[in-house]
Amino acid sequence: MSLEGERAVYATILGGTLEQIARAVESFPPDALDRHPHEGASSSAELAAHVVGAVRAWAVGIGCGRDVSRDRVAEFATAEVSAATLAADLRTLATELTEALGEIDSAFLDERLVPEQSLAGAAPARETSRRESIVSSIRHAGEHLGHLELTRDMLSD
């Protein structure tokens, strides 16, 4: 696959997942965004904010080499953030990712590095390639899309 095709695949899959998350968040009644489906579980707002932080760190920062910062604790402190704000953040991130992907080449994607711990999140930072970090963010966002859909179903009962 050509580099252009590879970048388009990443932008399409991850951008599509971010859009699905935005739509899921918009489908929640406003009073349900901050509700936790059970003790110890994240609210829908927290999940959406976490996806924004994680994808920005892993895909845009580590994967595309842009200078980004991450405050993982703040990702889970989203009380009273509106669905419109969360959805806008997700859609802005999709645009940011597409732009960042357009600025890199194959050799850059092959580069290996150990990311800053602040970008890596809760797990210890480990060596990865920039390509692997983008693919990891696709998987991670997809998992949380599933969590959001399950949470919506649990809260609608």
N, C-alpha and C positions, 0 to 999 in steps of 0.2 A: 504494500500500500504506500502511496506517496505521502510525503509529509503533509501536504495540503489536505489529503483525504483523512489522514489520522487526526489532524487538528479538528477537522469538521466533525468527525465521529465523536470526539470528546465533547466538543461544544454542543452538539445535538443531543447526546445522551444526558450529559450533566445539566444542560440548559433545560431540557424537557423535564427532568426530575425536579429541578428547582421550580419550574412552572407548576407541576403537579402538587408540590408542597404548598406553593402559594394558593392554589385553588382549594386545597384541603383546609388550610387555615381560614380562608374566606368562607368556607362552608360551616364553620362552627358558629353556634350562637355566641354573641359577645360574652355572656356570662360563663361560658364553658371553656374559653381559651386558657384561663388560669386554674381551672380545676384539675386535680390529679386523679386519674382513674382508680388509683389505690395507693396506699401508703408506700412511700419510697419511689414511686413512679414520677417521671417528669410530666409537666403539663404540656399541652400542645404549643403554647407560646414559647416555653422553654426549649422544646424540641426544634421549633422553627429557628429560633435565635441561635441555637447550637449549630444547626446545619449551616447557617450563614457564616458563623465564626470558623467552623471546621473547614468548610469548602474554601473560604477565602485563604485560610492558612495553608492548607494542603495543596490545592489546585493552583490558586493565583500566586501565593507566596513561594512555597517550596517548588511546585511544579513549573511555574512560569518565571520564577525569579524576581517577582515584584516585591518591593519593600512594603510589607504589611505587618501589622501587629495583631495580637490576639489576647483577649482577656477571657479565659474560659470560665472563670467564676461569674463574670458579668453575663455570659450567655445563659446562665440559669437563674438570673435575677431579672425577670421580665414582667413582673407584676404590672398589670394595667397598660401594657403595650397593645395597641389596637391591631386587629387583623389587617387593616389597611397598611399600617406601618410595616408589619412583618412581611406582608406580601410584596410591598414595594422594595424592601431590602433584598428579598429573594430575587426579584426581577432585575434589580440593579446589579446584583452579583452576577447573574447570567450574562448580562451585557459586558461587565468588567472582565469576566472570564473569556468571552469570545475575543475581546480586544487583546487581552494578554496572550492568548494562544496564537493570535496572528503575528506576534512579534518574535516568536522563537523558531529555532531550526532543529533538525534531527539531532545534531551533535549535542545541542543543549539538553534535549530530552534524555539523552544517554548519560549525561553527567551524574555522578554519584556524590552524595553528600550526607552529612549528619545534620539534620535541621536543628535550629535553636529549640531548646526545650519548651519555651513559651509557645511556639507554633505547633509542636508535636502533640500537646494536650496532656491527658492524664497518664498515658503510657510513656515509659522511658524512650527518649529519642534514640533512634537506631539508623544505621546507614540505609539509604534508599536511593533510587534514581528519581530524577524529576518525573519521568514517565510513570513510574510506579506510584508516585504520590498522587498524580492525577487520577489514575485508575482506582487507587484506594479511596479517593474522595467520591468517586462515582458509586462505589459499593456502599460507603458509609451513608451517603445521602439517600440511597435506595432503601437501606435498612430503616432509616428514620421516617421515610415516607410510609413504609409499612406500619411503623409504630403509630404515626399520626392517624392512619386509617383505622387501626384497631382501637385507638383511644376514642376516636369519634364514635365508633360503634358501641363501645362500652358505656360512654356517657349518654348515648341516646336511648339506652334501655330504661 
